[in-house]
Amino acid sequence: MGWTVIEMDGNGVRETRKGGTLAGERPAEPEQRQKPKMVTWRMCSDEGAWFPSNKIPEGWVALEAHTRPLETIKQLPEGEEP
């Protein structure tokens, strides 16, 4: 008798894994996906200067969303830039 796992994420991406349990056969180990490390970026000027929140240069101030109707924070996987 075999097994099937179907997973859906919030974006509608479907992942199917199957395995068997016949005599002497171990069920296949599902591959562990490592989640990418996320980096929070903050907008620091009206012109769109984005910096990682832990590396905002001296003299720059992050804009706050409640003061303007702009997207001022983005969370992206490490290595991607806004």
MOWO-V940256 format. One record per pair of residues at least 12 apart in sequence whose C-alpha atoms are under 10 Angstrom apart, sorted by the first residue. I is the first residue (numbers start at 1). J is the second residue. D is the distance in Angstrom with one decimal. If there is no record, write none. Layout:
# MOWO-V940256
i=I j=J d=D
i=I j=J d=D
This chain:
# MOWO-V940256
i=1 j=19 d=9.1
i=1 j=20 d=6.4
i=1 j=21 d=5.8
i=1 j=22 d=6.5
i=1 j=23 d=9.6
i=2 j=18 d=7.3
i=2 j=19 d=5.6
i=2 j=20 d=4.0
i=2 j=21 d=5.6
i=2 j=22 d=7.6
i=2 j=27 d=8.3
i=3 j=17 d=8.3
i=3 j=18 d=5.7
i=3 j=19 d=5.3
i=3 j=20 d=6.1
i=3 j=21 d=7.8
i=3 j=27 d=8.3
i=3 j=28 d=9.5
i=4 j=16 d=7.0
i=4 j=17 d=5.7
i=4 j=18 d=4.4
i=4 j=19 d=6.5
i=4 j=20 d=8.8
i=5 j=17 d=5.2
i=5 j=18 d=6.4
i=5 j=19 d=8.9
i=5 j=30 d=9.3
i=6 j=18 d=8.8
i=16 j=30 d=10.0
i=17 j=29 d=9.4
i=17 j=30 d=7.0
i=17 j=31 d=9.0
i=18 j=30 d=8.6
i=35 j=77 d=8.9
i=36 j=76 d=9.1
i=36 j=77 d=5.7
i=36 j=78 d=6.7
i=36 j=79 d=9.5
i=37 j=75 d=9.9
i=37 j=76 d=8.5
i=37 j=77 d=5.7
i=37 j=78 d=5.5
i=37 j=79 d=9.2
i=38 j=74 d=9.8
i=38 j=75 d=6.2
i=38 j=76 d=5.5
i=38 j=77 d=4.5
i=38 j=78 d=5.5
i=38 j=79 d=9.1
i=38 j=80 d=9.4
i=39 j=51 d=10.0
i=39 j=52 d=6.7
i=39 j=53 d=8.0
i=39 j=54 d=9.1
i=39 j=74 d=8.2
i=39 j=75 d=5.5
i=39 j=76 d=5.5
i=39 j=77 d=6.0
i=39 j=78 d=5.7
i=39 j=79 d=8.6
i=39 j=80 d=8.7
i=39 j=81 d=9.2
i=40 j=52 d=5.8
i=40 j=53 d=5.7
i=40 j=54 d=8.3
i=40 j=73 d=6.9
i=40 j=74 d=5.8
i=40 j=75 d=4.5
i=40 j=76 d=6.6
i=40 j=77 d=8.9
i=40 j=78 d=9.2
i=41 j=53 d=5.3
i=41 j=54 d=8.6
i=41 j=55 d=9.3
i=41 j=56 d=9.3
i=41 j=62 d=9.6
i=41 j=72 d=8.1
i=41 j=73 d=5.6
i=41 j=74 d=5.1
i=41 j=75 d=6.2
i=41 j=76 d=7.7
i=41 j=81 d=8.3
i=41 j=82 d=7.8
i=42 j=54 d=9.3
i=42 j=55 d=9.7
i=42 j=56 d=8.2
i=42 j=61 d=9.2
i=42 j=62 d=6.0
i=42 j=63 d=7.4
i=42 j=64 d=9.0
i=42 j=71 d=9.1
i=42 j=72 d=5.7
i=42 j=73 d=4.8
i=42 j=74 d=6.7
i=42 j=75 d=9.0
i=42 j=82 d=9.7
i=43 j=56 d=9.6
i=43 j=60 d=9.7
i=43 j=61 d=8.6
i=43 j=62 d=5.7
i=43 j=63 d=5.9
i=43 j=64 d=8.5
i=43 j=65 d=9.7
i=43 j=70 d=9.2
i=43 j=71 d=7.9
i=43 j=72 d=4.9
i=43 j=73 d=6.4
i=43 j=74 d=8.5
i=43 j=82 d=9.6
i=44 j=56 d=8.2
i=44 j=57 d=9.7
i=44 j=59 d=10.0
i=44 j=60 d=6.2
i=44 j=61 d=5.5
i=44 j=62 d=4.3
i=44 j=63 d=5.4
i=44 j=64 d=9.0
i=44 j=72 d=8.0
i=44 j=73 d=9.8
i=45 j=60 d=8.0
i=45 j=61 d=7.8
i=45 j=62 d=7.3
i=45 j=63 d=6.8
i=45 j=72 d=9.4
i=46 j=63 d=8.4
i=46 j=68 d=10.0
i=46 j=70 d=9.1
i=46 j=72 d=9.8
i=48 j=71 d=9.9
i=48 j=72 d=9.0
i=48 j=82 d=9.3
i=49 j=62 d=9.5
i=49 j=82 d=9.4
i=50 j=62 d=8.9
i=50 j=72 d=8.7
i=50 j=73 d=8.8
i=50 j=74 d=9.1
i=50 j=81 d=8.4
i=50 j=82 d=7.0
i=51 j=73 d=9.8
i=51 j=81 d=8.9
i=51 j=82 d=9.0
i=52 j=73 d=9.7
i=52 j=74 d=9.3
i=52 j=75 d=9.4
i=52 j=81 d=9.1
i=52 j=82 d=10.0
i=53 j=73 d=8.9
i=53 j=74 d=9.8
